[in-house]
Amino acid sequence: MDYEQFKAPVYKLTHVDLDCYKERQMKRRIDALIQKHRLKGYEEFIEAITNDKNLFEEFMSYITINVSEFYRNPEQWRILESEILPNLIKNAKGKLKVWSAACSTGDEPYSLAMLIKDYLPTSEFSILATDLDLQIIEKAKVGVYGEKSLAGLPKKYKDKYFTKLGEKSYQISDEIKKCVTFQRHDLLKDVYPEPFDLILCRNVVIYFTDEAKNRIYTNFNKSLNKNGVLFVGSTEQIINYRELNYSSIKSFFYKKNSTEGLS
Ligand SMILES: C[S@@+](CC[C@H](N)C(=O)[O-])C[C@H]1O[C@@H](n2cnc3c(N)ncnc32)[C@H](O)[C@@H]1O
């Protein structure tokens, strides 16, 4: 069995469509996992993940890559706070609606909740947080984090919204948990929720093919309100943003154009 043939049984078992992920990178990761477990090749690996729940879970976290942290790339969060959020709050019709897509362990949507709470009461904003991986969503809901995840978070938030649990772990407060609704959502397959004033999609499209990326950004464009903003990861600048009906307002921030250019 070669990598091409391997994709179909993987899809059947995991519902992850490897066709949408950059092949070289993904193949390298999977091959490393196969070697680590001293398996002979893709066929044996399929058999192993079918029968071994732990290996199946290890495989899922290998392909979904769910590393995250609070305030990841702090300088971009400062731009969000000082230059993007004030306009979004001013122009929001009713509640400010935010979506953190591919949210992993929740660090990103919880960071948003802390930041927005400085400007709005809880009743005036909502945050939807989604990920493909159900296990990671459960972890996010529990809200316990290690020291490393909190390293970039401003101290005022760490002091206000976390309780120390043990030597190096911290529990996020219910006050922040209440601001975030978690749901499973596959960016490659599911219908996109709407409407939103701000969408964050960071450090995930980097694994996808250009075709999949364009589809995702087009879908986000439809999910954004007029003048809504898309915030992307620090290696994920959108080169063809004009074609996709966005204006670039700052590095890593794209505003939906008011003219509906796309069907
Ligand atoms: C590296 S994490 C990014 C977390 C967070 N956005 C950040 O920047 O810190 C990537 C996340 O994307 C999720 N993911 C991978 N493929 C996905 C898909 N097709 N749909 C939704 N989420 C996906 C993974 O489960 C993982 O939690």
The ligand as an SDF file (V2000), in Angstrom:
LIG
                    3D

 27 29  0  0  0  0  0  0  0  0999 V2000
   -1.7350   24.0950   15.9580 C   0  0  0  0  0  0  0  0  0  0  0  0
   -3.3950   24.0540   16.5210 S   0  0  0  0  0  0  0  0  0  0  0  0
   -3.8320   25.7700   16.4860 C   0  0  0  0  0  0  0  0  0  0  0  0
   -4.4940   26.2300   17.7460 C   0  0  0  0  0  0  0  0  0  0  0  0
   -4.7370   27.7300   17.8540 C   0  0  0  0  0  0  0  0  0  0  0  0
   -5.5560   28.2270   16.7860 N   0  0  0  0  0  0  0  0  0  0  0  0
   -3.4370   28.4820   17.9220 C   0  0  0  0  0  0  0  0  0  0  0  0
   -3.0930   29.1690   16.9720 O   0  0  0  0  0  0  0  0  0  0  0  0
   -2.7350   28.3840   18.9280 O   0  0  0  0  0  0  0  0  0  0  0  0
   -4.2380   23.3760   15.1240 C   0  0  0  0  0  0  0  0  0  0  0  0
   -5.6180   22.8450   15.4280 C   0  0  0  0  0  0  0  0  0  0  0  0
   -6.2990   22.6600   14.1980 O   0  0  0  0  0  0  0  0  0  0  0  0
   -7.1810   21.5730   14.3480 C   0  0  0  0  0  0  0  0  0  0  0  0
   -7.5580   21.0720   13.0200 N   0  0  0  0  0  0  0  0  0  0  0  0
   -6.8170   20.3320   12.1470 C   0  0  0  0  0  0  0  0  0  0  0  0
   -7.5280   20.0600   11.0410 N   0  0  0  0  0  0  0  0  0  0  0  0
   -8.7510   20.6660   11.2130 C   0  0  0  0  0  0  0  0  0  0  0  0
   -9.9320   20.7490   10.4310 C   0  0  0  0  0  0  0  0  0  0  0  0
  -10.0060   20.1500    9.2380 N   0  0  0  0  0  0  0  0  0  0  0  0
  -11.0040   21.4310   10.9400 N   0  0  0  0  0  0  0  0  0  0  0  0
  -10.9360   22.0270   12.1440 C   0  0  0  0  0  0  0  0  0  0  0  0
   -9.8540   21.9790   12.9360 N   0  0  0  0  0  0  0  0  0  0  0  0
   -8.7700   21.3030   12.4820 C   0  0  0  0  0  0  0  0  0  0  0  0
   -6.3850   20.5800   15.1770 C   0  0  0  0  0  0  0  0  0  0  0  0
   -7.2250   19.6410   15.8210 O   0  0  0  0  0  0  0  0  0  0  0  0
   -5.6400   21.5050   16.1350 C   0  0  0  0  0  0  0  0  0  0  0  0
   -6.3000   21.6040   17.3660 O   0  0  0  0  0  0  0  0  0  0  0  0
  1  2  1  0
  2  3  1  0
  2 10  1  0
  3  4  1  0
  4  5  1  0
  5  6  1  0
  5  7  1  0
  7  8  2  0
  7  9  1  0
 10 11  1  0
 11 12  1  0
 11 26  1  0
 12 13  1  0
 13 14  1  0
 13 24  1  0
 14 15  1  0
 14 23  1  0
 15 16  2  0
 16 17  1  0
 17 18  1  0
 17 23  2  0
 18 19  1  0
 18 20  2  0
 20 21  1  0
 21 22  2  0
 22 23  1  0
 24 25  1  0
 24 26  1  0
 26 27  1  0
M  CHG  2   2   1   9  -1
M  END
$$$$
